[in-house]
């Protein structure tokens, strides 16, 4: 009889808006996570845009992850998403995606989109586990390499509670 390890309990995290003083910790996670890391200027340029939101994720007082996304009329576009290596596989990233999904419902948007490098299999599997599907290949997507990207999408399906009540209409006749 095989005994499988029990799944780890989800780490309790706190979310808050990203502020400038968070950038050293965010940049360190970025450097640990990506071969082609964003620079401080990349983060600042993005966060200066009106529709761009930055969120940090903390455990106690330590920043353990972050996400940057743009709010569009019908969707949220995830631009950058990372969890510190020592905090991966502890439920932090899943809670971050759950937070984005709640924003969809609260704001009447239908989908979340993102691009992921074709060589980043761990990210592809993570997002697939969270309900995303690859919808197309973006050939030569990245400026710094000829690597392709997968455009992935999560589409929100409203529950019966969230759907508007049917209108009582009379049929002409």
DSSP file (Angstrom, degrees, kcal/mol; ACC not computed):
  #  RESIDUE AA STRUCTURE BP1 BP2  ACC     N-H-->O    O-->H-N    N-H-->O    O-->H-N    TCO  KAPPA ALPHA  PHI   PSI    X-CA   Y-CA   Z-CA
    1    1 A X              0   0    0      0, 0.0     2,-0.3     0, 0.0     0, 0.0   0.000 360.0 360.0 360.0 127.5    0.0    0.0    0.0
    2    2 A X        -     0   0    0      2,-0.0     2,-0.6     1,-0.0     0, 0.0  -0.673 360.0-151.2 -86.9 139.6    1.4    3.4   -1.0
    3    3 A X        -     0   0    0     -2,-0.3     2,-0.3     0, 0.0    -1,-0.0  -0.957  11.7-155.6-111.3 120.8    1.1    6.3    1.4
    4    4 A X        -     0   0    0     -2,-0.6     3,-0.1     1,-0.1     2,-0.0  -0.718  25.5-103.5 -95.9 144.5    0.9    9.7   -0.3
    5    5 A X        -     0   0    0     -2,-0.3     2,-0.1     1,-0.1    -1,-0.1  -0.356  39.6-108.0 -64.2 144.7    1.9   12.9    1.5
    6    6 A X        -     0   0    0      1,-0.1    -1,-0.1    -2,-0.0     3,-0.1  -0.468  40.4-101.0 -68.5 141.9   -0.9   15.0    2.7
    7    7 A X        -     0   0    0     -2,-0.1    -1,-0.1     1,-0.1     2,-0.1  -0.377  43.4-105.7 -63.4 143.9   -1.4   18.2    0.7
    8    8 A X        -     0   0    0     81,-0.2    -1,-0.1     1,-0.1     2,-0.1  -0.411  36.1-105.1 -69.7 145.7    0.1   21.2    2.4
    9    9 A X        -     0   0    0      1,-0.1     2,-0.2    -2,-0.1    -1,-0.1  -0.402  44.9 -95.4 -66.4 147.9   -2.4   23.6    4.0
   10   10 A X        -     0   0    0      1,-0.1     2,-0.2    81,-0.1    81,-0.2  -0.471  39.5-118.3 -67.8 131.9   -2.8   26.8    2.0
   11   11 A X        -     0   0    0     79,-2.3     2,-0.5    -2,-0.2    -1,-0.1  -0.514  26.7-119.9 -69.9 134.1   -0.6   29.6    3.3
   12   12 A X        -     0   0    0     -2,-0.2     2,-0.3    83,-0.0    48,-0.2  -0.666  40.4-176.8 -79.5 124.4   -2.6   32.6    4.6
   13   13 A X        -     0   0    0     -2,-0.5     2,-0.4    46,-0.1    46,-0.2  -0.799  20.8-142.6-121.2 160.6   -1.7   35.7    2.6
   14   14 A X  E     -A   58   0A   0     44,-2.5    44,-3.0    -2,-0.3     2,-0.3  -0.958  14.8-150.2-120.6 143.9   -2.6   39.4    2.6
   15   15 A X  E     +A   57   0A   0     -2,-0.4     2,-0.3    42,-0.2    42,-0.2  -0.858  22.4 157.7-110.8 146.1   -3.1   41.5   -0.5
   16   16 A X  E     -A   56   0A   0     40,-1.7    40,-2.8    -2,-0.3     3,-0.1  -0.974  46.8 -80.7-157.3 163.6   -2.4   45.3   -0.9
   17   17 A X  E     -A   55   0A   0     -2,-0.3     2,-0.3    38,-0.2    38,-0.3  -0.330  51.3-109.5 -62.8 145.5   -1.7   47.8   -3.6
   18   18 A X        -     0   0    0     36,-2.7     2,-0.3    49,-0.1    36,-0.2  -0.604  38.9-171.7 -76.0 134.9    1.9   47.9   -4.8
   19   19 A X    >   -     0   0    0     -2,-0.3     3,-2.2    -3,-0.1     4,-0.4  -0.832  38.5 -99.4-123.6 166.2    3.7   51.1   -3.8
   20   20 A X  G >  S+     0   0    0     -2,-0.3     3,-1.7     1,-0.3     4,-0.3   0.835 118.7  60.8 -55.7 -38.0    7.2   52.4   -4.7
   21   21 A X  G 3  S+     0   0    0      1,-0.3     3,-0.3     2,-0.1     4,-0.3   0.645  96.5  63.5 -68.5 -11.8    8.8   51.2   -1.5
   22   22 A X  G X> S+     0   0    0     -3,-2.2     4,-2.3     1,-0.2     3,-0.5   0.652  78.2  90.4 -79.9 -16.1    7.8   47.6   -2.5
   23   23 A X  H <> S+     0   0    0     -3,-1.7     4,-3.3    -4,-0.4     5,-0.3   0.829  77.8  56.5 -59.0 -39.3   10.0   47.6   -5.6
   24   24 A X  H 3> S+     0   0    0     -3,-0.3     4,-1.6    -4,-0.3    -1,-0.2   0.939 114.1  40.4 -58.1 -43.6   13.3   46.3   -4.1
   25   25 A X  H <> S+     0   0    0     -3,-0.5     4,-2.0    -4,-0.3    -2,-0.2   0.905 117.0  49.5 -68.8 -41.2   11.5   43.1   -2.9
   26   26 A X  H  X S+     0   0    0     -4,-2.3     4,-2.6     1,-0.2    -2,-0.2   0.920 110.4  50.5 -63.4 -44.8    9.4   42.8   -6.1
   27   27 A X  H  X S+     0   0    0     -4,-3.3     4,-2.5    -5,-0.2    -1,-0.2   0.849 108.1  53.1 -64.3 -33.9   12.5   43.2   -8.3
   28   28 A X  H  X S+     0   0    0     -4,-1.6     4,-2.0    -5,-0.3    -1,-0.2   0.926 110.9  45.5 -67.0 -44.0   14.3   40.5   -6.3
   29   29 A X  H  X S+     0   0    0     -4,-2.0     4,-1.3     2,-0.2    -2,-0.2   0.910 112.4  53.1 -62.9 -41.3   11.4   38.1   -6.9
   30   30 A X  H  X S+     0   0    0     -4,-2.6     4,-2.1     1,-0.2     3,-0.4   0.926 109.5  47.4 -59.2 -47.0   11.4   39.1  -10.5
   31   31 A X  H  < S+     0   0    0     -4,-2.5    -1,-0.2     1,-0.2    -2,-0.2   0.861 113.0  49.0 -64.7 -35.9   15.1   38.4  -10.9
   32   32 A X  H  < S+     0   0    0     -4,-2.0    -1,-0.2    -5,-0.2    -2,-0.2   0.728 117.7  41.9 -72.9 -21.4   14.7   35.0   -9.2
   33   33 A X  H  < S+     0   0    0     -4,-1.3     2,-0.4    -3,-0.4    -2,-0.2   0.758 110.7  44.7 -99.7 -28.9   11.8   34.1  -11.4
   34   34 A X     <  -     0   0    0     -4,-2.1     3,-0.5    -5,-0.1    -1,-0.2  -0.952  52.2-151.6-132.3 138.1   12.6   35.2  -15.0
   35   35 A X  S    S+     0   0    0     -2,-0.4     2,-0.8     1,-0.3    -1,-0.1   0.893 107.0  41.4 -65.7 -40.6   15.5   35.1  -17.4
   36   36 A X  S    S-     0   0    0      0, 0.0    -1,-0.3     0, 0.0     2,-0.1  -0.713  92.7-171.3-108.6  78.5   14.3   38.3  -19.0
   37   37 A X        -     0   0    0     -2,-0.8     2,-0.1    -3,-0.5    -6,-0.1  -0.357  24.5-110.7 -76.9 147.7   13.3   40.2  -15.9
   38   38 A X        -     0   0    0     -2,-0.1     2,-0.2     1,-0.1    -1,-0.1  -0.422  33.6-131.2 -66.3 150.3   11.4   43.5  -15.9
   39   39 A X     >  -     0   0    0     -2,-0.1     4,-2.0     1,-0.1     5,-0.2  -0.509  26.4-102.1 -94.9 170.5   13.5   46.5  -14.8
   40   40 A X  H  > S+     0   0    0      1,-0.2     4,-2.7     2,-0.2     5,-0.2   0.896 125.6  54.3 -58.4 -39.7   12.4   49.1  -12.2
   41   41 A X  H  > S+     0   0    0      1,-0.2     4,-2.9     2,-0.2     5,-0.2   0.878 104.4  54.5 -62.9 -37.8   11.6   51.4  -15.1
   42   42 A X  H  > S+     0   0    0      2,-0.2     4,-2.0     1,-0.2    -1,-0.2   0.932 111.1  45.0 -60.5 -45.6    9.3   48.7  -16.6
   43   43 A X  H  X S+     0   0    0     -4,-2.0     4,-2.7     2,-0.2    -2,-0.2   0.944 115.5  46.4 -63.1 -47.9    7.3   48.5  -13.4
   44   44 A X  H  X S+     0   0    0     -4,-2.7     4,-1.3     1,-0.2    -2,-0.2   0.911 111.4  51.1 -63.6 -42.9    7.1   52.2  -12.9
   45   45 A X  H  < S+     0   0    0     -4,-2.9     4,-0.4     1,-0.2    -1,-0.2   0.909 113.8  45.4 -60.8 -42.4    6.1   52.9  -16.6
   46   46 A X  H >< S+     0   0    0     -4,-2.0     3,-1.6    -5,-0.2    -2,-0.2   0.938 111.1  51.2 -66.5 -46.8    3.3   50.3  -16.3
   47   47 A X  H 3< S+     0   0    0     -4,-2.7    -1,-0.2     1,-0.3    -2,-0.2   0.684  99.7  65.5 -69.6 -16.7    2.0   51.4  -12.9
   48   48 A X  T 3< S+     0   0    0     -4,-1.3    -1,-0.3    -3,-0.2    -2,-0.2   0.674  81.3  99.3 -76.2 -16.2    1.8   55.0  -14.2
   49   49 A X  S X  S-     0   0    0     -3,-1.6     3,-1.3    -4,-0.4    -3,-0.0  -0.477  79.4-129.8 -73.1 142.5   -0.9   53.9  -16.7
   50   50 A X  T 3  S+     0   0    0      1,-0.3    -1,-0.1    -2,-0.2    -3,-0.0   0.824 105.2  43.6 -62.4 -34.5   -4.5   54.7  -15.5
   51   51 A X  T 3  S+     0   0    0      2,-0.0    20,-2.9    19,-0.0     2,-0.4   0.315  93.1 100.9 -96.8   9.7   -5.8   51.1  -16.2
   52   52 A X  E <   - B   0  70A   0     -3,-1.3     2,-0.4    18,-0.2    18,-0.2  -0.808  50.5-169.0-102.2 134.6   -2.8   49.3  -14.7
   53   53 A X  E     - B   0  69A   0     16,-3.3    16,-2.5    -2,-0.4     2,-0.4  -0.966   6.0-162.8-124.7 135.1   -2.9   47.8  -11.2
   54   54 A X  E     - B   0  68A   0     -2,-0.4   -36,-2.7    14,-0.2     2,-0.4  -0.970  10.2-177.4-117.2 134.4   -0.1   46.4   -9.1
   55   55 A X  E     -AB  17  67A   0     12,-2.6    12,-2.2    -2,-0.4     2,-0.3  -0.990  10.8-155.5-130.3 136.5   -0.7   44.1   -6.1
   56   56 A X  E     -AB  16  66A   0    -40,-2.8   -40,-1.7    -2,-0.4     2,-0.5  -0.844   9.7-144.7-108.0 153.0    1.7   42.6   -3.7
   57   57 A X  E     -AB  15  65A   0      8,-2.8     7,-3.0    -2,-0.3     8,-1.2  -0.965  20.5-168.7-118.0 129.1    1.1   39.5   -1.7
   58   58 A X  E     -AB  14  63A   0    -44,-3.0   -44,-2.5    -2,-0.5     2,-0.5  -0.893  23.3-161.0-123.3 148.8    2.5   39.3    1.9
   59   59 A X  E >  S- B   0  62A   0      3,-2.3     3,-2.3    -2,-0.4     2,-0.3  -0.995  83.9 -36.8-120.6 120.1    2.9   36.6    4.5
   60   60 A X  T 3  S-     0   0    0     -2,-0.5   -46,-0.1     1,-0.3    -2,-0.0  -0.525 126.8 -32.4  56.7-122.0    3.4   38.4    7.8
   61   61 A X  T 3  S+     0   0    0     -2,-0.3     2,-0.5    -3,-0.1    -1,-0.3   0.274 116.8 103.0-107.5  12.0    5.4   41.4    6.7
   62   62 A X  E <  S-B   59   0A   0     -3,-2.3    -3,-2.3   -37,-0.0     2,-0.5  -0.814  70.1-130.7-100.5 130.7    7.3   39.7    3.9
   63   63 A X  E     +B   58   0A   0     -2,-0.5    -5,-0.3    -5,-0.2     3,-0.1  -0.685  32.3 168.7 -76.5 122.9    6.4   40.3    0.2
   64   64 A X  E     -     0   0A   0     -7,-3.0    20,-3.0    -2,-0.5     2,-0.3   0.434  59.7  -3.7-116.7  -4.6    6.2   36.8   -1.3
   65   65 A X  E     -BC  57  83A   0     -8,-1.2    -8,-2.8    18,-0.3     2,-0.3  -0.981  55.0-163.4-173.5 171.1    4.6   37.5   -4.7
   66   66 A X  E     -BC  56  82A   0     16,-2.2    16,-2.2    -2,-0.3     2,-0.3  -0.982   3.8-157.8-159.6 162.0    3.1   40.2   -6.9
   67   67 A X  E     -BC  55  81A   0    -12,-2.2   -12,-2.6    -2,-0.3     2,-0.4  -0.989   2.7-160.9-147.7 145.0    0.9   40.7  -10.0
   68   68 A X  E     +BC  54  80A   0     12,-2.8    11,-2.4    -2,-0.3    12,-1.8  -0.993  23.6 166.0-123.0 128.8    0.5   43.5  -12.4
   69   69 A X  E     -BC  53  78A   0    -16,-2.5   -16,-3.3    -2,-0.4     2,-0.4  -0.983  29.7-131.4-145.2 156.6   -2.6   43.6  -14.6
   70   70 A X  E     -BC  52  77A   0      7,-2.7     7,-2.6    -2,-0.3     2,-0.6  -0.869  18.2-137.5-107.0 140.5   -4.5   45.9  -16.9
   71   71 A X  E     + C   0  76A   0    -20,-2.9     2,-0.2    -2,-0.4     5,-0.2  -0.873  27.8 177.0 -98.1 120.1   -8.2   46.5  -16.6
   72   72 A X        -     0   0    0      3,-2.9     3,-0.0    -2,-0.6     0, 0.0  -0.672  45.7 -92.4-114.2 173.5  -10.0   46.6  -20.0
   73   73 A X  S    S+     0   0    0     -2,-0.2     3,-0.0     1,-0.2    -1,-0.0   0.905 119.7  10.1 -54.5 -48.7  -13.7   47.0  -20.7
   74   74 A X  S    S+     0   0    0     35,-0.1    36,-2.2    36,-0.1    37,-1.1   0.371 128.1  33.8-115.3   3.5  -14.5   43.2  -20.8
   75   75 A X  E     - d   0 111A   0     34,-0.2    -3,-2.9    35,-0.2     2,-0.5  -0.965  62.5-125.8-153.0 165.3  -11.3   41.6  -19.5
   76   76 A X  E     -Cd  71 112A   0     35,-2.3    37,-2.5    -2,-0.3     2,-0.6  -0.977  24.6-153.4-112.3 130.6   -8.4   41.7  -17.2
   77   77 A X  E     -Cd  70 113A   0     -7,-2.6    -7,-2.7    -2,-0.5     2,-0.6  -0.925   7.9-145.9-110.1 113.7   -5.0   41.3  -18.9
   78   78 A X  E     +Cd  69 114A   0     35,-2.9    37,-0.5    -2,-0.6    -9,-0.2  -0.678  22.5 173.4 -81.1 116.6   -2.3   39.8  -16.6
   79   79 A X  E     +     0   0A   0    -11,-2.4     2,-0.3    -2,-0.6   -10,-0.2   0.826  65.1   9.2 -93.9 -37.9    1.0   41.3  -17.5
   80   80 A X  E     +C   68   0A   0    -12,-1.8   -12,-2.8     2,-0.0     2,-0.3  -0.993  61.3 169.5-151.0 137.7    3.4   40.0  -14.8
   81   81 A X  E     +C   67   0A   0     -2,-0.3     2,-0.3   -14,-0.2   -14,-0.2  -0.957   9.8 156.7-154.0 124.1    2.9   37.4  -12.1
   82   82 A X  E     -C   66   0A   0    -16,-2.2   -16,-2.2    -2,-0.3     2,-0.4  -0.996  24.1-159.0-154.6 149.0    5.4   35.8   -9.8
   83   83 A X  E     -C   65   0A   0     -2,-0.3   -18,-0.3   -18,-0.2     5,-0.1  -0.984  42.0-100.1-123.0 137.1    5.8   34.1   -6.5
   84   84 A X    >   -     0   0    0    -20,-3.0     3,-2.5    -2,-0.4     4,-0.5  -0.283  36.3-116.6 -55.2 138.9    9.1   33.9   -4.6
   85   85 A X  G >  S+     0   0    0      1,-0.3     3,-1.2     2,-0.2    -1,-0.1   0.840 113.7  54.0 -50.3 -40.8   10.7   30.5   -5.2
   86   86 A X  G 3  S+     0   0    0      1,-0.2    -1,-0.3     3,-0.0    -2,-0.1   0.599 109.9  49.3 -72.8  -8.9   10.6   29.5   -1.6
   87   87 A X  G X >S+     0   0    0     -3,-2.5     3,-0.7   -23,-0.2     5,-0.5   0.355  84.5 115.3-109.0   3.1    6.9   30.2   -1.4
   88   88 A X  T < 5S+     0   0    0     -3,-1.2    -4,-0.0    -4,-0.5    -3,-0.0  -0.385  71.9  25.4 -73.9 153.6    5.8   28.3   -4.5
   89   89 A X  T 3 5S+     0   0    0     -2,-0.1    -1,-0.2     1,-0.1   -81,-0.2   0.771  95.0 100.4  64.8  28.8    3.5   25.2   -4.3
   90   90 A X  T < 5S-     0   0    0     -3,-0.7   -79,-2.3   -79,-0.0    -2,-0.1   0.166 104.0 -95.9-124.4  14.7    2.1   26.5   -1.0
   91   91 A X  T  >5S+     0   0    0    -81,-0.2     4,-1.9   -79,-0.0     5,-0.1   0.437  92.8 116.9  89.6  -0.9   -1.2   28.0   -2.4
   92   92 A X  H  ><S+     0   0    0     -5,-0.5     4,-1.8     2,-0.2     5,-0.1   0.962  78.5  43.5 -66.3 -52.0    0.1   31.6   -2.8
   93   93 A X  H  > S+     0   0    0      1,-0.2     4,-2.2    -6,-0.2    -1,-0.2   0.882 111.9  54.3 -61.7 -39.2   -0.3   31.7   -6.6
   94   94 A X  H  > S+     0   0    0      1,-0.2     4,-2.4     2,-0.2    -1,-0.2   0.901 107.9  49.9 -62.4 -40.8   -3.7   30.0   -6.5
   95   95 A X  H  X S+     0   0    0     -4,-1.9     4,-1.9     2,-0.2    -1,-0.2   0.857 107.9  54.6 -66.1 -33.7   -4.9   32.6   -4.1
   96   96 A X  H  X S+     0   0    0     -4,-1.8     4,-1.8     2,-0.2    -2,-0.2   0.925 110.3  45.3 -64.0 -44.1   -3.6   35.4   -6.3
   97   97 A X  H  X S+     0   0    0     -4,-2.2     4,-2.5     1,-0.2    -2,-0.2   0.897 110.0  54.8 -67.1 -39.7   -5.6   33.9   -9.3
   98   98 A X  H  X S+     0   0    0     -4,-2.4     4,-2.0     1,-0.2    -1,-0.2   0.889 105.9  53.6 -59.2 -38.1   -8.7   33.5   -7.1
   99   99 A X  H  X S+     0   0    0     -4,-1.9     4,-1.6     2,-0.2    -1,-0.2   0.919 109.1  47.6 -62.3 -44.4   -8.4   37.2   -6.2
  100  100 A X  H  X S+     0   0    0     -4,-1.8     4,-1.6     1,-0.2    -2,-0.2   0.902 109.0  54.1 -63.8 -40.3   -8.4   38.1   -9.9
  101  101 A X  H  X S+     0   0    0     -4,-2.5     4,-1.6     1,-0.2    -1,-0.2   0.882 105.7  53.1 -62.2 -38.0  -11.4   35.9  -10.6
  102  102 A X  H  X S+     0   0    0     -4,-2.0     4,-2.6     1,-0.2    -1,-0.2   0.880 104.4  56.1 -63.6 -37.1  -13.3   37.7   -7.9
  103  103 A X  H  X S+     0   0    0     -4,-1.6     4,-2.1     1,-0.2     6,-0.3   0.870 102.1  57.1 -63.3 -35.5  -12.5   41.0   -9.6
  104  104 A X  H  X>S+     0   0    0     -4,-1.6     5,-1.7     2,-0.2     4,-0.7   0.959 110.8  42.3 -56.8 -50.6  -14.1   39.6  -12.8
  105  105 A X  H ><5S+     0   0    0     -4,-1.6     3,-0.8     1,-0.2    -2,-0.2   0.923 114.5  50.5 -63.5 -46.2  -17.4   39.0  -11.0
  106  106 A X  H 3<5S+     0   0    0     -4,-2.6    -1,-0.2     1,-0.2    -2,-0.2   0.827 119.2  36.4 -63.0 -32.6  -17.3   42.3   -9.0
  107  107 A X  H 3<5S-     0   0    0     -4,-2.1    -1,-0.2    -5,-0.2    -2,-0.2   0.300 108.4-113.9-110.8   9.5  -16.7   44.4  -12.1
  108  108 A X  T <<5 +     0   0    0     -3,-0.8     2,-0.2    -4,-0.7    -3,-0.2   0.723  65.0 143.5  70.5  22.3  -18.7   42.5  -14.7
  109  109 A X      < -     0   0    0     -5,-1.7    -1,-0.2    -6,-0.3   -34,-0.2  -0.609  40.2-152.6 -91.0 158.0  -15.8   41.4  -16.8
  110  110 A X        +     0   0    0    -36,-2.2    46,-3.7    -2,-0.2     2,-0.3   0.671  61.8  23.4-106.4 -18.6  -15.9   38.0  -18.5
  111  111 A X  E     -dE  75 155A   0    -37,-1.1   -35,-2.3    44,-0.2     2,-0.4  -0.974  49.2-142.8-151.4 160.3  -12.2   36.9  -18.9
  112  112 A X  E     -dE  76 154A   0     42,-2.3    42,-2.8    -2,-0.3     2,-0.3  -0.987  26.0-170.1-119.7 132.3   -8.6   37.0  -17.9
  113  113 A X  E     +dE  77 153A   0    -37,-2.5   -35,-2.9    -2,-0.4     2,-0.3  -0.878  11.4 160.2-121.8 157.0   -5.9   36.8  -20.5
  114  114 A X  E     -dE  78 152A   0     38,-1.9    38,-3.0    -2,-0.3     2,-0.4  -0.972  30.8-125.3-163.0 161.7   -2.1   36.4  -20.3
  115  115 A X  E     - E   0 151A   0    -37,-0.5     2,-0.4    -2,-0.3    36,-0.2  -0.924  23.0-172.9-113.3 143.7    0.9   35.4  -22.4
  116  116 A X  E     - E   0 150A   0     34,-1.9    34,-2.8    -2,-0.4    -2,-0.0  -1.000  30.8-105.2-136.9 138.5    3.3   32.7  -21.3
  117  117 A X  E >   - E   0 149A   0     -2,-0.4     3,-1.4    32,-0.2    32,-0.2  -0.258  25.5-125.2 -60.1 144.8    6.6   31.7  -22.9
  118  118 A X  T 3  S+     0   0    0     30,-2.1    -1,-0.1     1,-0.3    31,-0.1   0.771 112.1  51.0 -63.0 -25.1    6.5   28.4  -24.8
  119  119 A X  T 3  S+     0   0    0     29,-0.3     2,-1.5     1,-0.2    -1,-0.3   0.500  85.6  90.6 -90.2  -3.8    9.4   27.1  -22.7
  120  120 A X    <>  +     0   0    0     -3,-1.4     4,-2.1     1,-0.2     3,-0.2  -0.527  46.2 160.8 -94.1  70.8    7.8   28.0  -19.4
  121  121 A X  H  >  +     0   0    0     -2,-1.5     4,-2.7     1,-0.2     5,-0.3   0.877  68.8  57.7 -61.1 -40.9    6.1   24.7  -18.8
  122  122 A X  H  > S+     0   0    0     -3,-0.2     4,-2.3     1,-0.2    -1,-0.2   0.917 109.8  45.5 -57.6 -40.7    5.6   25.2  -15.0
  123  123 A X  H  > S+     0   0    0     -3,-0.2     4,-2.8     2,-0.2     5,-0.3   0.913 111.6  52.1 -67.7 -41.4    3.7   28.4  -15.7
  124  124 A X  H  X S+     0   0    0     -4,-2.1     4,-2.2     1,-0.2    -2,-0.2   0.931 112.8  44.8 -58.9 -45.5    1.6   26.7  -18.4
  125  125 A X  H  X S+     0   0    0     -4,-2.7     4,-2.4     2,-0.2    -1,-0.2   0.891 112.4  51.9 -67.1 -39.7    0.7   23.9  -16.1
  126  126 A X  H  X S+     0   0    0     -4,-2.3     4,-1.4    -5,-0.3    -2,-0.2   0.958 112.7  43.8 -61.1 -51.0   -0.1   26.2  -13.2
  127  127 A X  H  <>S+     0   0    0     -4,-2.8     5,-2.6     1,-0.2    -1,-0.2   0.873 112.1  53.4 -66.1 -35.5   -2.4   28.4  -15.2
  128  128 A X  H ><5S+     0   0    0     -4,-2.2     3,-1.8    -5,-0.3    -1,-0.2   0.927 106.7  52.5 -61.9 -43.7   -4.1   25.3  -16.8
  129  129 A X  H 3<5S+     0   0    0     -4,-2.4    -1,-0.2     1,-0.3    -2,-0.2   0.821 106.0  55.7 -59.1 -31.3   -4.7   24.0  -13.2
  130  130 A X  T 3<5S-     0   0    0     -4,-1.4    -1,-0.3    -5,-0.1    -2,-0.2   0.356 130.7 -92.8 -85.8   5.8   -6.3   27.4  -12.4
  131  131 A X  T < 5S+     0   0    0     -3,-1.8    24,-0.4     1,-0.3    -3,-0.2   0.522  80.3 136.9 100.2   5.5   -8.8   27.0  -15.3
  132  132 A X      < -     0   0    0     -5,-2.6     2,-0.4    22,-0.1    -1,-0.3  -0.527  34.5-159.2 -83.5 153.5   -6.9   28.8  -18.1
  133  133 A X  E     -F  153   0A   0     20,-2.2    20,-2.4    -2,-0.2     2,-0.4  -0.992  23.0-116.2-131.6 141.1   -6.7   27.4  -21.7
  134  134 A X  E     +F  152   0A   0     -2,-0.4    18,-0.3    18,-0.2     3,-0.1  -0.626  32.8 177.3 -72.2 127.9   -4.3   28.2  -24.4
  135  135 A X  E     -     0   0A   0     16,-3.3     2,-0.3    -2,-0.4    -1,-0.2   0.642  58.3 -10.2-110.7 -18.7   -6.3   29.8  -27.2
  136  136 A X  E     -F  151   0A   0     15,-1.1    15,-2.7     2,-0.0     2,-0.5  -0.979  62.4-108.4-168.2 165.8   -3.5   30.6  -29.8
  137  137 A X  E     -F  150   0A   0     -2,-0.3     2,-0.8    13,-0.2    13,-0.2  -0.877  21.4-151.2-101.8 133.2    0.2   30.8  -30.4
  138  138 A X  E >   -F  149   0A   0     11,-3.5    11,-1.9    -2,-0.5     3,-1.1  -0.881  20.7-143.3-105.0 101.1    1.8   34.2  -30.7
  139  139 A X  T 3  S-     0   0    0     -2,-0.8     9,-0.1     1,-0.3     8,-0.1  -0.424  76.8  -4.2 -71.0 133.0    4.8   33.7  -33.0
  140  140 A X  T 3  S+     0   0    0      6,-0.6    -1,-0.3    -2,-0.2     8,-0.2   0.838  84.6 156.2  57.6  36.5    7.9   35.7  -32.2
  141  141 A X    <   +     0   0    0     -3,-1.1     2,-0.3     6,-0.4     7,-0.1   0.834  44.5  74.1 -65.7 -36.9    6.0   37.5  -29.4
  142  142 A X    >   -     0   0    0      5,-1.2     3,-0.6     1,-0.1     5,-0.0  -0.600  66.0-149.0 -91.0 140.4    9.0   38.6  -27.3
  143  143 A X  T 3  S+     0   0    0     -2,-0.3    -1,-0.1     1,-0.2    -2,-0.0   0.823  96.6  53.0 -69.9 -33.1   11.3   41.4  -28.2
  144  144 A X  T 3  S+     0   0    0   -108,-0.1     2,-0.3     3,-0.0    -1,-0.2   0.433 120.4  13.5 -89.2   0.6   14.4   39.8  -26.5
  145  145 A X  S <  S-     0   0    0     -3,-0.6    -3,-0.1     2,-0.2    -1,-0.0  -0.971  72.3-113.3-162.5 166.8   14.1   36.4  -28.2
  146  146 A X  S    S+     0   0    0     -2,-0.3    -6,-0.6    -5,-0.1    -5,-0.1   0.366  71.4 132.3 -89.2   6.1   12.5   34.7  -31.1
  147  147 A X        -     0   0    0     -7,-0.2    -5,-1.2    -8,-0.1    -6,-0.4  -0.237  53.3-128.9 -61.6 143.4   10.5   32.5  -28.7
  148  148 A X        -     0   0    0     -8,-0.2   -30,-2.1    -7,-0.1     2,-0.3  -0.418  17.5-145.5 -84.4 165.7    6.8   32.1  -29.2
  149  149 A X  E     -EF 117 138A   0    -11,-1.9   -11,-3.5   -32,-0.2     2,-0.5  -0.933   9.0-129.8-127.9 154.9    4.2   32.7  -26.5
  150  150 A X  E     -EF 116 137A   0    -34,-2.8   -34,-1.9    -2,-0.3     2,-0.7  -0.917  17.4-139.6-100.7 130.9    0.9   31.0  -25.8
  151  151 A X  E     -EF 115 136A   0    -15,-2.7   -16,-3.3    -2,-0.5   -15,-1.1  -0.829  27.7-168.2 -85.7 119.5   -2.1   33.3  -25.3
  152  152 A X  E     -EF 114 134A   0    -38,-3.0   -38,-1.9    -2,-0.7     2,-0.4  -0.831   5.2-169.0-112.8 150.4   -4.0   31.8  -22.4
  153  153 A X  E     -EF 113 133A   0    -20,-2.4   -20,-2.2    -2,-0.3     2,-0.5  -0.997  18.2-158.7-142.2 140.6   -7.5   32.7  -21.3
  154  154 A X  E     -E  112   0A   0    -42,-2.8   -42,-2.3    -2,-0.4     2,-0.5  -0.988  18.8-158.6-112.1 126.2   -9.8   32.1  -18.3
  155  155 A X  E     -E  111   0A   0     -2,-0.5     2,-0.3   -24,-0.4   -44,-0.2  -0.929  12.8-134.0-109.9 124.4  -13.5   32.7  -19.2
  156  156 A X        -     0   0    0    -46,-3.7     2,-0.6    -2,-0.5    -2,-0.0  -0.589  12.9-160.3 -77.1 130.4  -15.9   33.4  -16.3
  157  157 A X        -     0   0    0     -2,-0.3   -47,-0.0     0, 0.0    -1,-0.0  -0.942  23.1-128.4-109.9 108.3  -19.1   31.4  -16.5
  158  158 A X        -     0   0    0     -2,-0.6     2,-0.1     4,-0.1   -48,-0.0  -0.239  18.2-128.2 -59.7 140.5  -21.7   33.2  -14.3
  159  159 A X     >  -     0   0    0      1,-0.1     4,-1.2     4,-0.0     3,-0.4  -0.303  32.9 -97.4 -76.3 171.1  -23.5   31.0  -11.8
  160  160 A X  T  4 S+     0   0    0      1,-0.2     3,-0.3     2,-0.2    -1,-0.1   0.862 126.2  56.3 -59.0 -35.2  -27.3   31.1  -11.6
  161  161 A X  T  4 S+     0   0    0      1,-0.2    -1,-0.2     4,-0.0     4,-0.1   0.875 108.7  46.3 -63.3 -37.0  -27.0   33.6   -8.7
  162  162 A X  T  4 S+     0   0    0     -3,-0.4    -1,-0.2     2,-0.1    -2,-0.2   0.662  92.1  96.0 -82.7 -16.9  -25.0   36.0  -10.9
  163  163 A X  S  < S-     0   0    0     -4,-1.2     3,-0.1    -3,-0.3     2,-0.0  -0.498  84.1-106.8 -77.2 142.2  -27.2   35.8  -14.0
  164  164 A X        -     0   0    0     -2,-0.2    -1,-0.1     1,-0.1     2,-0.1  -0.346  40.0-100.9 -65.5 147.9  -29.8   38.5  -14.4
  165  165 A X        -     0   0    0      1,-0.1    -1,-0.1    -4,-0.1     2,-0.0  -0.425  44.2-102.0 -66.9 141.5  -33.4   37.4  -13.8
  166  166 A X        -     0   0    0     -2,-0.1     2,-0.3     1,-0.1    -1,-0.1  -0.366  36.3-118.9 -65.4 144.3  -35.3   36.7  -17.1
  167  167 A X        -     0   0    0     -3,-0.1     2,-1.0     1,-0.1    -1,-0.1  -0.599  19.6-120.1 -83.8 145.6  -37.6   39.5  -18.1
  168  168 A X        +     0   0    0     -2,-0.3     2,-0.4     2,-0.0    -1,-0.1  -0.757  43.3 178.1 -86.9 105.5  -41.3   38.7  -18.3
  169  169 A X        -     0   0    0     -2,-1.0     2,-0.4     0, 0.0    -3,-0.0  -0.870  24.9-134.3-113.8 142.8  -42.1   39.5  -22.0
  170  170 A X        -     0   0    0     -2,-0.4     2,-0.4     1,-0.0    -2,-0.0  -0.776  20.9-131.3 -91.3 136.6  -45.4   39.1  -23.8
  171  171 A X        -     0   0    0     -2,-0.4     2,-0.2     1,-0.0    -1,-0.0  -0.701  20.9-120.7 -86.7 138.4  -45.3   37.5  -27.2
  172  172 A X              0   0    0     -2,-0.4    -1,-0.0     1,-0.2     0, 0.0  -0.491 360.0 360.0 -71.6 144.2  -47.1   39.3  -30.0
  173  173 A X              0   0    0     -2,-0.2    -1,-0.2     0, 0.0    -2,-0.0   0.464 360.0 360.0-178.3 360.0  -49.8   37.2  -31.5
